[in-house]
């Protein structure tokens, strides 16, 4: 699976980073950086949690 970001929707709230710090982080300017696009079985639950907590629905798994 891949993490797909709807970049225009992302507002940099950081809840996804809290849910899955091993997969993504906010840079110094508050922009989301996806460190791991291809999600393996070990990170699948964290990726699902990141998608779930995004308040603007900017993340999805494909």
Phi, psi and omega in degrees: 000156178237147172274125179245129181249130171272090188304319179297333180279331186297127180249004176072034180294327177088002179295326178295321178298319178295323182283329185216065183296339178283349183249333186204161176205164174264135179281185183297339178262007179082015178268140179289135174237121178269114182279329182228106179280318181273113185268125177266177184300326182292333183251004186297316181295322177294319178296318178298320179295320179298317178297316184296322186274351181296118184288346180244011178053046180271352182244148171206162176254136179229000000 
